Amino acid sequence: QGEPDVFLRVTKQYLPHLARLCLISTFLEDGIRMWFQWNEQRDYIEATWNCGYFLATCFVLLNLIGQLGGCVLILSRNFVQYACFGLFGIIALQTIAYSILWDLKFLMRHVLIC
């Protein structure tokens, strides 16, 4: 057998997982960043929307769980369609919350991921 056949046989089981990881990498990175910058994210939402500590915390928690949870579901190949809808909802929520509705470059980058 030729080298391409051996290569494809060996990598065939890993490439779909790697492709999924590449597609969700933005959400994964953002979720991890939210975990490590929890206070900054909460304070930004609280100051921007003047919504109070509790609602700002709920918003950041929703983003964190929505992004990391969606990533885990997609990587584990469970409820992928619902996870994609959830990630799309996170994009819509962030678009409004972070006032990036008019930042076309940012918006198109995230819509292309879905």
C-alpha positions in Angstrom: 0.0 0.0 0.0 1.1 3.5 -0.7 2.1 6.1 1.9 -1.1 8.3 1.4 -3.3 5.2 2.2 -1.4 4.5 5.4 -1.4 8.2 6.4 -5.2 8.5 5.8 -5.9 5.3 7.7 -3.8 6.5 10.7 -5.2 10.0 10.8 -8.8 9.2 9.8 -9.9 8.8 13.4 -8.2 12.0 14.7 -9.0 14.5 12.0 -12.8 14.9 12.8 -11.9 15.7 16.4 -9.2 18.1 15.4 -11.6 19.8 12.9 -14.2 20.3 15.7 -11.6 21.7 18.0 -10.5 24.2 15.4 -14.1 25.3 14.8 -14.9 25.9 18.4 -11.5 27.3 19.4 -12.8 30.9 19.6 -15.5 29.9 22.0 -13.1 27.7 24.1 -10.6 30.5 24.3 -13.3 33.1 25.3 -14.7 30.8 27.9 -11.3 30.1 29.5 -10.5 33.8 29.4 -13.8 34.5 31.2 -12.9 32.1 33.9 -9.5 33.8 34.5 -10.8 37.3 34.1 -14.0 36.8 36.0 -13.9 40.0 38.0 -12.9 42.2 35.0 -15.8 40.8 32.9 -18.3 41.2 35.7 -17.2 44.7 36.5 -17.3 45.7 32.8 -20.9 44.5 32.4 -21.9 46.0 35.7 -20.4 49.4 34.7 -21.6 49.4 31.1 -25.2 48.4 31.8 -25.5 49.7 35.3 -27.3 46.4 36.1 -25.9 45.6 39.5 -23.5 43.0 40.8 -26.0 40.1 40.8 -27.1 40.5 37.1 -23.6 41.1 35.9 -22.5 37.9 37.7 -25.4 36.0 36.1 -24.5 37.3 32.7 -20.8 36.3 33.0 -21.8 32.9 34.4 -24.2 32.3 31.5 -21.5 33.2 29.0 -19.0 30.9 30.7 -21.3 27.9 31.0 -22.8 28.5 27.6 -19.5 28.6 25.8 -17.6 25.9 27.7 -20.7 23.7 27.9 -21.3 24.1 24.1 -17.7 23.3 23.4 -17.7 20.1 25.5 -21.0 18.9 23.9 -19.6 19.5 20.4 -16.3 17.8 21.1 -18.1 14.8 22.7 -20.5 14.7 19.8 -23.6 14.9 22.1 -26.5 17.2 21.3 -24.3 18.9 18.7 -27.3 20.8 17.0 -28.4 22.2 20.4 -24.9 23.1 21.3 -24.5 25.0 18.0 -27.8 26.9 18.7 -26.5 27.7 22.2 -23.3 29.0 20.9 -25.1 31.1 18.3 -27.3 32.5 21.1 -24.1 33.4 23.1 -22.9 35.3 20.0 -26.2 37.2 19.9 -26.1 37.9 23.6 -22.5 39.1 23.5 -23.3 41.3 20.4 -25.9 43.2 22.4 -24.1 43.2 25.8 -20.7 44.3 24.5 -22.2 46.8 22.1 -20.5 45.3 19.1 -23.6 45.2 16.9 -22.0 47.8 14.7 -18.5 46.2 14.6 -19.0 44.4 11.3 -15.6 42.7 11.3 -16.2 41.2 14.8 -19.7 40.2 13.9 -18.8 38.5 10.6 -16.0 36.6 12.2 -18.3 35.1 14.8 -21.2 34.4 12.3 -18.7 32.6 10.0 -17.8 30.2 12.9 -21.4 29.1 13.1 
